[in-house]
């Protein structure tokens, strides 16, 4: 997976409207890493300032979404769980858009598009991420509360609550965007909400480069507890897991990661759903192996998807979320069909 990710990152920098040979790509990268100033010409500008940050951001966002999807499915014990389906991404989007429209933050790296300076600072990247984190945490808590009403916990109720809350938040987000009063800003925010890595700069990499590895470390340290949690609360408690505390940690970590990722890329759908299922086919359900593989697989998937988005159409870029939805929606239907089929089969046998 590491070799495949290395190849994909090289292709992501080499391919585009202006093709650059892989050897030249690494020549530019190694020169800049060695501290050399940029050379005259367009290759240095295209490689170092435009494509390398975008490829790295795609890898970080994909890795983070893979981790969030894996942790969320363990938390709710539901293979249909995904930050997009459960409304967490919609809550993060609402928080981020509210910050943009109200002037409390800008989408970093998109100076001129949204009228902000595009810098990484309290009023930019950090402020936007905090607003997205608050929205993600609030929406996750609301969905969880609705799913737990009556003392029970039905996986289907959780998904339905997530879809309902997510659509409500998406509608309110669209309303806020339309109130912006700036046609260019409205178009830009709507495109960003569909998932976009076009605003990638070296500044936008800082926050996800810190939070995604930190999230992996926190989750990896609790891999055994996650294994126990997937067997049920009583089983987890019987082997010494503090279920309440573990759930609080998972709520915060998944919401924080989702908020940071949404703030730099918009809502990218279905990556968190597809990646854990694919990784379980390879290494099984042990989170000690599943979490790092999900991060690598998510990174590889989104880098490849971003290449497709940039090169599929001449002179036009597809939103990343559109392509992941086209791939992920059939996966969702397949998983749902298998679960419903298993339920019907079990019911007929009883």
Residue pairs with C-beta under 8 A, 6 or more apart in sequence:
1 293
1 296
1 297
1 300
2 296
4 300
5 59
5 296
5 299
5 300
5 303
8 300
8 303
8 304
8 307
9 55
9 56
9 59
9 303
10 22
10 25
10 26
11 22
11 307
12 51
12 54
12 55
12 58
12 303
12 306
12 307
13 20
13 25
13 29
13 47
13 51
13 52
13 55
14 20
14 21
14 22
14 25
15 307
15 310
15 311
16 46
16 51
16 310
16 311
18 42
18 46
20 43
20 46
20 47
24 43
24 47
25 47
28 43
28 44
28 47
28 48
29 47
29 48
29 52
31 39
32 38
32 44
32 48
38 44
38 45
38 48
49 201
53 200
53 201
53 202
53 204
53 205
54 197
54 198
54 200
54 306
55 303
55 306
56 200
56 205
56 209
57 197
57 200
57 204
57 205
57 208
57 264
57 265
58 197
58 200
58 299
58 302
58 303
58 305
58 306
58 320
59 299
59 300
59 302
59 303
60 205
60 208
60 209
60 212
60 299
61 197
61 208
61 261
61 264
61 265
61 268
61 302
62 271
62 298
62 299
62 300
62 301
62 302
62 303
63 212
63 216
63 295
63 296
63 298
63 299
64 208
64 211
64 212
64 215
64 257
64 260
64 261
64 295
64 298
65 83
65 261
65 268
65 271
65 272
65 275
65 298
65 302
66 271
66 272
66 275
66 276
66 279
66 294
66 295
66 296
66 297
66 298
66 299
66 301
67 212
67 215
67 216
67 219
67 257
67 291
67 294
67 295
67 298
68 83
68 88
68 215
68 254
68 257
68 258
68 261
68 272
69 81
69 82
69 83
69 271
69 272
69 273
69 274
69 275
69 276
69 294
69 298
70 219
70 272
70 275
70 276
70 279
70 287
70 290
70 291
70 294
71 219
71 226
71 250
71 253
71 254
71 291
72 81
72 82
72 83
72 86
72 88
72 250
72 254
72 272
73 79
73 81
73 82
73 276
74 226
74 229
74 230
74 250
74 287
75 81
75 229
75 247
75 250
75 251
75 254
76 86
76 144
76 147
76 155
76 158
77 155
77 229
77 230
77 232
78 155
78 158
78 159
79 276
79 277
79 335
79 339
80 155
80 159
80 273
80 332
80 335
80 336
80 339
81 158
81 159
81 273
82 269
82 270
82 272
82 273
83 89
83 136
83 254
83 258
83 272
84 90
84 166
84 267
84 268
84 269
84 270
84 272
84 273
85 159
85 162
85 163
85 166
85 273
85 332
86 140
86 143
86 158
86 159
86 162
86 166
87 139
87 140
87 142
87 143
87 161
87 162
87 163
87 164
87 165
87 166
87 169
88 136
88 139
88 140
88 143
88 162
88 254
88 255
88 258
89 136
89 166
89 258
89 262
89 267
89 268
89 269
90 139
90 165
90 166
90 167
90 169
90 170
90 173
90 267
91 135
91 136
91 137
91 138
91 139
91 140
91 165
91 166
91 169
92 132
92 133
92 135
92 136
92 139
92 255
92 258
92 259
92 261
92 262
92 263
92 267
93 132
93 135
93 169
93 170
93 173
93 193
93 262
93 266
93 267
94 135
94 139
94 169
94 170
94 172
94 173
94 176
95 131
95 132
95 133
95 134
95 135
95 136
95 138
95 259
96 105
96 107
96 128
96 131
96 132
96 135
96 259
96 262
96 263
97 173
97 176
97 177
97 189
97 193
98 104
98 131
98 135
98 176
99 105
99 127
99 128
99 131
99 132
100 106
100 107
100 114
100 116
100 128
100 180
100 185
100 189
101 176
101 177
101 179
101 180
104 123
104 127
104 131
105 116
105 123
105 124
105 125
105 127
105 128
105 131
105 263
106 114
106 115
106 116
106 117
106 118
106 123
106 124
106 128
107 113
107 114
107 116
107 118
107 128
107 188
107 189
107 192
107 199
107 263
107 264
108 118
108 119
108 120
108 124
108 125
108 128
108 199
108 201
108 203
108 204
108 263
108 264
109 118
109 199
109 200
109 201
109 203
109 204
110 116
110 118
110 188
110 192
110 198
110 199
111 117
111 118
111 119
112 118
113 184
113 185
113 188
113 199
114 185
114 188
114 189
115 182
115 184
115 185
116 124
117 124
118 124
118 199
118 201
118 203
119 125
119 203
120 126
120 203
120 204
120 206
120 207
121 127
125 203
125 204
125 206
125 207
125 263
125 264
126 207
128 263
129 207
129 259
129 260
129 263
129 264
130 259
131 259
131 263
132 258
132 259
132 260
132 262
132 263
133 255
133 256
133 258
133 259
133 260
134 259
135 169
135 259
136 254
136 255
136 256
136 258
136 259
136 262
137 251
137 252
137 255
137 256
137 259
139 165
139 166
139 169
140 251
140 254
140 255
141 251
142 165
143 158
143 161
143 162
143 165
144 158
144 251
146 157
146 161
146 165
147 153
147 154
147 157
147 158
147 161
173 193
177 186
177 189
177 190
177 193
178 186
180 186
180 189
191 319
192 199
192 266
193 266
193 267
193 321
194 266
194 267
194 319
194 320
194 321
194 322
195 265
195 266
195 267
195 268
195 269
195 319
195 320
195 321
195 322
195 324
196 265
196 266
196 319
196 320
196 321
197 265
197 306
197 320
198 317
199 264
200 264
204 264
207 260
207 263
207 264
208 260
208 261
208 264
211 256
211 257
211 260
212 257
212 260
212 295
215 253
215 256
215 257
216 291
216 292
216 295
218 249
218 253
219 226
219 253
219 287
219 291
220 288
220 291
220 292
222 246
222 249
223 286
223 287
223 288
223 290
223 291
224 287
224 288
225 236
225 241
225 246
226 246
226 287
227 285
227 286
227 287
227 288
228 235
228 236
228 239
228 241
229 236
229 241
229 243
229 246
230 285
233 243
236 243
236 246
237 243
261 268
265 320
266 319
266 320
266 321
267 321
268 302
268 320
268 321
268 324
269 321
269 324
269 325
269 328
270 324
270 325
270 327
270 328
270 329
270 331
270 332
271 298
271 301
271 302
271 324
271 328
272 298
273 328
273 331
273 332
273 335
274 301
274 327
274 328
274 331
275 294
275 297
275 298
275 301
276 290
276 294
277 331
277 335
278 297
279 290
279 293
279 294
279 297
280 290
282 293
283 289
283 290
283 293
284 290
302 320
302 324
305 320
305 323
305 324
305 327
306 320
308 318
308 323
309 317
309 318
309 319
309 320
309 322
309 323
310 317
312 318
